[in-house]
Each structure stands twice: as structure tokens, then as C-alpha cells.
Amino acid sequence: MTESAPNGAAREKLWTPANVVTLVRICCVPVFVVAIISPWPAWFPQWSDAETWKPWIAAGIFVLLAATDGLDGYLARSRNEVTNFGKFMDPLADKILVAAALLALVELSILPSWVALVILTREFIVSGIRMVAASQGVVIAASWYGKAKTVTQIVAIVLFIIKDSVVITDPEGVLHNPLYLVSWAVMIVALVLTIVSMLDYFVKARELLGFTSASRKADRAEIVLEDAVDLDACRVSAADVVAAAREARKTVATAESLTGGMVAAALTSVPGSSAVVRGGVVSYVDDVKHAVLGVDAGTLARCGAVSGEVACQMAQGAKDDLQADVAVAVTGIAGPGGAEEGKPVGTVWLAVADAQGVRAELCRFPGDRSEVRTRTVLRALAALKASLDGRQ
């Protein structure tokens, strides 16, 4: 979502509902801290159960703030109001909340300081790695390790907050109290996932951090050589598609995003292809997908450009607009940047529209930008050939 600046340039809208939710979450963190560390019996002398209810109320505030983590993201995507401010502040709000809870528990001598040190150190290291990656135009997508780490940390913190509400005077009683045992069990799992997720980031960023070995560099050189072979394969596959279209007396069309017209270029490089190739659309940005191919704006906002739903609408739009019998569409992330959560570099959605309907498939291609694009072209040509041959 953008708005016009006085000088005519477009600027992002700041006060979106999603950003407001994020800022409210951050502003409410001090409320949680006050709730957990304040001397309630002294503040409320008439309330005999103040000390007992204190951790439960603090835990409730923490759970409420943690639960709203997904709300701002949902609002941003559903309203098509994803902003750079939100991308920066949303993960920062999570870190502020967790850090505040850990430090409060350490201050109250409920949690050993070394536990907080491990978790916070991980956050600093991962943030540094992501900054280095961002400076080079690379986005390191979060893995399930990171998501599991976040969930277990939140559960462990809640358990540590409320376990202090159970008064145990006998040291041996700790071993017979399920809440103490469960809280530490969950915290240990959270610590393990914290370390594993950090190592996962190191593995993903090993080349950016200079950990690439000589053999790895040699492997990358081999990939470049393989690309040359793949380009020859593209020409052969394109010739097969044109021949199949001639035999079936059908026409074809393309709708491309990440390949930027490479599929259409491969097809039109074949002599005589004008008899079967109706044309192609390069819809590199979302507004072209919407305006030219008729992709629904709501689908783009809800599912993202790299999705099966968008690929299907691109293929159907190309088939209808170019009046072709068969159309293929590709949309994906070629890299090195552009990765999203759950959609790493190499994620490609391909769709084919023909007389039988529209169908999509998800592909995961390894390699650098050139290889991902080349393999996408090969797969798109194979999908066209399968449709022309009457195979699904």
C-alpha cells in the first residue's frame, strides 16, 4: 500500500492496521514487565491473594501479546498492506517480548541467567547473519526449526511464570511437582531448538560468511557447465513441443514471471513455430498479472505471486487472451534474493490450461539463478508436450 508524497513520488502508508497492531504489542510489553516484577502485596494490601494471582495475570498478558503475533501479518497480507516498516518491526516486537520475559524471570531468580544468555545470544547472531545476507540481496527464509523454537520458548516462559505460583518449601518437593518438571523439560527442548536453528542459519549462509570450500566452488563451476547442456536441452524440448502442436493441430501460449520470456523464446527459436505459437506474456510484477492476465487482486494478496492459485489464473488468462488451445504459466523465486517464509529460492509453481481444465504443480529446483530459470523452462516445455500428447 502506497500513498503519494508531496513531490509526486510514491511512499508506503505507515499507519496501516497491521503496523498499529505491531506498535500496540511493543507498547504493551512494559505492562507485562510491571505485572510480573511489581510487589503486588504492597500495592494491594487488602487483596489477600495478590501474590497468588500475580503470576497468572502476568502469564495471561504474555500469552495475549504472543498470540497476536500472527494477527499483524494476517492483516498486512489480507489487505495488501505489507510495508518495510512492518517487515522490520514485526520480528523486533517478538524479540522484545521474549527478551523482556527472560530478563524479568532472571531478575526474580526464577530462571538461571545462563538460559537467557543462550537464547539472547542466538537472537543476536541470527540477526547479524540476516543483516549480512540482506546487504547482498539474499533473504534467508526461516525454517521449521525457528518456528518450533519460537513456540517452545513461549510455552516454556509461560510455564516458568506460573510455576512460581506453587509454593514449595521442601527441596525434595520439586521432584514431585509436575509443573516444575514439565517447565524444565519444555525449556530444555526450547534450548536445543534454539541452538539447532542457529546452526541451520550458519549452514544456509556458509557461502555468504566465507565458509565455502574449494571443492564447493568447483561444484558451482560444474553447475555453470551443466547450464550450457540444459540450454541445448531446451532447444530440443522446444522443437518437440512445436512438432507435437503441429501434429495435434493446436496452438500454444505462455505466461511467464521468473523466466522473463525464456519459454516463449525457446519456442519461437524453432523454425516454423509461428504456425503454432500464439504468443507470450511476461508478467514480471503483480499489477501486470492483474491487469493483463486477469489474476484476481485478492488472490495475489492472500496467496502471494508465487502460488498455485496465481499460476492457474496466469495460465487461464494467457489461454483466453491469446486464444490458444494450450497455455503454460510459471511463477517462482529464481534468487539469489526474494525468498519468503516457506518459499525458499528455487520454489516454482507451474500451471497448464487446456481443454481439460487448469492444473498446477509445485517444483523445487536447486542451484543458482541461472540454473533455476533454465530448469523451469525445461519443466514448462515438458508440461506443454504432455498436454499436447494427451497426457496429464
C-alpha positions in Angstrom: 0.0 0.0 0.0 1.5 3.4 -1.1 0.4 7.0 -1.0 1.6 10.0 -2.9 4.3 12.1 -1.5 4.3 15.9 -2.0 6.9 15.7 -4.7 4.9 13.1 -6.6 6.9 10.0 -5.5 5.1 7.1 -4.0 5.7 6.2 -0.4 4.5 3.5 1.8 1.5 4.0 4.0 2.7 3.9 7.6 -0.4 3.8 9.8 -1.9 0.5 8.5 -4.0 -1.7 10.8 -1.1 -4.3 10.8 1.5 -1.7 11.8 -0.8 -0.4 14.5 -1.2 -3.9 16.0 2.6 -4.3 16.0 3.2 -1.0 17.7 0.5 -1.8 20.3 2.2 -5.1 21.0 5.5 -3.3 21.7 3.9 -0.6 23.8 2.2 -3.3 25.9 5.5 -5.1 26.8 6.1 -2.7 29.8 2.7 -3.6 31.0 3.7 -7.2 31.2 7.0 -6.4 32.9 5.2 -4.3 35.5 2.7 -7.1 36.1 5.4 -9.7 36.7 8.0 -7.9 38.8 5.9 -5.4 40.8 5.3 -6.1 44.6 1.6 -6.8 44.4 1.0 -7.4 48.1 2.5 -4.0 48.9 0.4 -2.3 46.2 -2.8 -4.1 47.1 -2.7 -4.8 50.8 -6.4 -5.5 51.0 -6.1 -8.3 48.4 -5.0 -11.4 50.3 -4.5 -13.5 47.2 -2.5 -10.8 45.3 0.8 -12.8 45.3 -1.0 -16.0 44.2 -2.8 -14.3 41.2 0.2 -12.2 40.2 2.0 -14.8 38.0 -1.3 -16.0 36.4 -2.2 -12.4 35.4 1.3 -11.8 34.1 1.2 -15.1 32.2 -2.2 -14.1 30.7 -0.8 -10.8 29.4 2.3 -12.6 27.9 0.1 -15.1 26.2 -2.2 -12.4 24.8 0.8 -10.5 23.4 2.4 -13.6 21.9 -0.9 -14.8 20.4 -1.3 -11.5 18.5 2.0 -12.2 16.7 0.2 -13.7 13.6 -2.6 -11.0 13.6 -0.4 -8.2 12.2 1.0 -10.5 9.5 -2.5 -11.6 8.5 -3.8 -8.1 8.3 -0.9 -7.0 6.2 -1.3 -9.8 3.7 -5.1 -9.8 3.5 -5.3 -6.1 3.0 -2.3 -6.0 0.6 -0.5 -3.6 3.0 2.9 -5.2 3.5 5.3 -2.4 4.4 9.1 -2.3 5.0 8.2 -0.8 8.4 6.1 -3.9 9.3 8.8 -6.3 8.0 11.3 -4.6 10.4 9.1 -4.1 13.4 7.1 -7.4 13.5 10.1 -9.7 14.3 11.5 -7.0 16.5 8.3 -7.0 18.6 8.7 -10.7 19.1 12.3 -10.4 20.3 11.5 -7.5 22.6 8.7 -9.5 24.3 10.8 -12.7 24.7 13.8 -10.7 25.9 11.7 -8.8 28.4 10.2 -12.0 29.8 13.6 -13.7 30.1 15.2 -10.8 31.9 12.2 -10.4 34.3 12.4 -14.1 35.2 16.2 -13.8 35.8 15.5 -10.7 38.0 13.0 -12.7 40.1 15.5 -15.6 40.4 13.0 -17.9 38.7 15.2 -18.6 35.7 19.0 -19.1 35.7 20.8 -16.3 33.8 22.7 -18.8 31.5 19.4 -19.8 29.9 18.6 -16.2 29.0 22.1 -15.8 27.8 21.9 -18.7 25.4 18.6 -17.6 23.9 19.5 -13.9 23.5 23.0 -14.8 22.1 21.3 -16.8 19.4 19.0 -13.9 18.5 21.9 -11.5 18.1 23.9 -14.0 16.0 21.0 -14.8 13.7 20.1 -11.1 13.3 23.7 -10.5 12.3 23.6 -13.2 9.7 20.4 -12.0 8.2 21.8 -8.4 8.0 24.8 -9.7 6.1 22.5 -11.7 3.8 20.2 -8.7 3.2 23.2 -6.5 2.4 23.9 -8.9 -0.5 20.3 -9.1 -1.6 19.7 -12.5 -0.2 16.8 -13.5 2.1 17.3 -16.5 4.3 13.9 -18.0 4.8 13.0 -19.2 8.3 12.9 -23.0 8.7 10.6 -25.1 10.8 13.4 -25.2 13.4 12.9 -21.5 14.0 9.1 -21.8 14.2 9.3 -24.7 16.6 11.9 -22.8 18.7 9.5 -19.8 19.0 6.6 -21.9 20.1 8.5 -23.9 22.6 10.2 -20.8 24.0 6.8 -19.1 24.6 5.3 -22.3 26.2 8.4 -22.6 28.4 8.3 -19.0 29.5 4.6 -19.3 30.4 5.3 -22.4 32.5 8.2 -20.7 34.3 5.9 -17.7 35.1 3.1 -19.8 36.6 5.2 -22.4 38.3 6.3 -19.8 40.8 2.7 -19.6 42.0 3.1 -23.0 43.5 4.9 -22.6 46.9 7.3 -25.5 47.7 9.1 -25.3 51.0 10.7 -28.8 50.8 13.5 -29.1 48.2 12.6 -32.7 47.6 9.1 -31.5 46.7 10.4 -30.1 43.5 10.9 -33.6 42.1 7.3 -34.5 42.9 5.8 -31.3 41.3 4.7 -31.9 37.7 4.8 -28.2 36.9 8.4 -27.8 37.8 9.4 -30.9 35.8 7.3 -30.0 32.8 8.6 -26.4 32.7 12.2 -27.5 32.7 11.5 -30.3 30.1 10.0 -27.8 27.7 12.8 -25.2 28.4 15.4 -27.8 27.6 13.6 -28.6 24.3 13.5 -24.9 23.6 17.2 -24.5 24.2 18.0 -27.4 21.9 15.9 -25.9 19.1 17.4 -22.5 19.8 20.9 -23.9 19.1 19.9 -26.1 16.2 18.0 -23.2 14.5 21.1 -21.1 14.9 23.3 -23.8 13.3 20.8 -24.0 10.5 21.3 -20.4 9.7 25.1 -20.9 9.6 24.7 -23.7 7.1 22.4 -21.7 4.9 24.7 -18.7 5.0 28.0 -20.6 4.8 28.9 -19.1 1.4 28.0 -15.6 2.4 30.1 -15.9 5.5 33.1 -17.3 3.6 32.9 -20.9 4.7 32.7 -22.2 1.1 35.5 -24.8 0.4 37.5 -25.1 -2.7 35.5 -28.3 -3.7 32.3 -26.4 -3.3 33.5 -23.7 -5.6 34.4 -26.4 -8.1 30.9 -27.8 -7.8 29.5 -24.4 -8.7 31.7 -24.3 -11.8 30.3 -27.6 -12.8 26.8 -26.2 -12.5 27.6 -23.5 -15.0 28.7 -26.2 -17.4 25.5 -28.1 -16.8 23.6 -25.0 -17.6 25.1 -24.9 -21.1 23.9 -28.5 -21.6 20.4 -27.6 -20.3 20.2 -24.8 -22.8 20.7 -27.3 -25.6 18.1 -29.5 -24.0 15.7 -26.5 -24.0 16.1 -26.1 -27.7 15.5 -29.8 -28.3 12.4 -29.8 -26.0 11.0 -26.7 -27.7 11.3 -28.4 -31.1 9.4 -31.4 -29.7 6.6 -29.1 -28.5 6.3 -27.4 -31.8 6.2 -30.7 -33.6 3.6 -32.1 -31.2 1.5 -28.9 -31.6 1.6 -29.3 -35.4 0.6 -32.9 -35.2 -2.3 -32.2 -32.8 -3.2 -29.1 -34.8 -3.2 -27.0 -31.7 -1.8 -23.6 -30.7 0.2 -22.8 -27.6 0.8 -19.7 -25.4 2.9 -18.8 -22.4 2.7 -16.6 -19.3 6.0 -16.1 -17.5 7.3 -14.4 -14.4 10.7 -15.6 -13.2 11.8 -16.8 -16.6 11.1 -13.4 -18.3 10.1 -14.8 -21.7 12.6 -17.7 -21.9 9.9 -20.3 -22.5 8.5 -18.2 -25.4 12.0 -17.5 -26.7 12.8 -21.2 -26.8 9.6 -22.0 -28.7 10.0 -19.2 -31.2 13.6 -20.2 -31.9 12.2 -23.3 -33.7 11.8 -22.7 -37.4 8.1 -22.7 -38.4 6.9 -22.1 -34.8 4.7 -19.2 -35.9 2.2 -21.8 -37.1 1.5 -22.9 -33.6 2.8 -20.3 -31.1 0.2 -17.6 -30.5 2.4 -15.5 -28.2 3.5 -15.0 -24.7 3.1 -12.6 -21.8 5.9 -11.6 -19.4 4.1 -10.6 -16.2 7.1 -9.9 -14.0 5.2 -7.8 -11.5 1.9 -8.2 -9.8 0.0 -5.4 -11.4 0.8 -6.8 -14.8 -0.5 -10.2 -13.7 -3.7 -8.5 -12.6 -4.2 -6.0 -15.5 -3.1 -8.2 -18.4 -3.7 -11.8 -17.4 -6.7 -11.1 -15.2 -5.2 -12.6 -12.0 -7.5 -11.7 -9.1 -6.0 -9.0 -6.8 -7.4 -10.7 -3.8 -5.7 -13.9 -4.7 -2.4 -12.1 -5.2 -2.8 -10.5 -1.7 -3.9 -13.7 0.0 -1.7 -16.3 -1.6 1.2 -14.3 -3.0 2.5 -14.2 -6.5 4.4 -17.5 -6.0 1.4 -19.8 -5.5 -0.6 -22.5 -7.3 -3.7 -20.3 -7.4 -1.9 -17.4 -9.2 -0.1 -19.8 -11.6 -3.5 -21.3 -12.6 -5.0 -17.9 -13.2 -2.0 -16.8 -15.2 -2.3 -19.9 -17.4 -6.0 -19.5 -17.9 -5.6 -15.8 -18.7 -2.9 -16.5 -21.3 -5.1 -19.2 -22.9 -8.1 -16.9 -23.1 -6.4 -13.6 -24.1 -4.1 -15.2 -26.7 -6.8 -17.6 -27.9 -4.6 -20.6 -27.6 -5.5 -24.3 -27.2 -2.9 -24.8 -24.5 -1.1 -22.3 -22.2 1.6 -22.8 -19.7 2.4 -20.4 -16.8 5.4 -20.2 -14.5 5.9 -18.1 -11.4 8.6 -18.5 -8.8 11.7 -17.4 -7.0 14.9 -17.7 -9.0 17.2 -16.0 -6.4 19.5 -15.0 -5.1 17.1 -12.8 -3.2 13.3 -12.8 -2.9 12.9 -15.8 -0.6 9.9 -15.8 1.6 8.9 -17.8 4.7 8.0 -21.3 3.4 9.1 -20.3 -0.1 12.9 -20.7 -0.5 14.9 -19.8 -3.6 14.1 -22.4 -6.2 10.4 -22.5 -5.4 8.4 -22.6 -8.7 4.7 -23.0 -9.4 3.8 -24.2 -12.9 0.3 -24.4 -14.4 -1.2 -25.7 -17.7 -4.5 -24.7 -19.1 -6.1 -26.7 -21.8 -9.5 -28.2 -22.8 -9.4 -30.5 -19.8 -9.1 -27.6 -17.3 -6.3 -26.0 -15.3 -3.8 -27.8 -13.1 -0.7 -26.7 -11.2 2.4 -28.4 -9.8 5.0 -27.3 -7.3 8.7 -27.6 -8.2 11.8 -27.2 -6.1 14.8 -26.5 -8.2 18.4 -26.4 -6.8 21.2 -24.2 -8.0 21.8 -20.6 -8.7 19.6 -18.1 -10.5 20.6 -19.3 -14.0 20.0 -22.9 -13.2 16.6 -22.4 -11.6 15.4 -20.4 -14.6 16.8 -23.0 -17.1 15.2 -25.9 -15.2 11.9 -24.0 -15.1 12.0 -23.6 -18.9 12.6 -27.3 -19.3 9.8 -28.3 -17.0 7.4 -25.9 -18.7 8.2 -27.3 -22.1 7.7 -30.8 -20.8 4.3 -29.8 -19.4 3.3 -28.4 -22.7 4.4 -31.5 -24.5 2.4 -33.7 -22.1 -0.7 -31.7 -22.6 -0.4 -31.8 -26.4 0.2 -35.6 -26.3 -3.0 -36.0 -24.2 -1.1 -36.8 -21.0 -2.0 -35.1 -17.7 
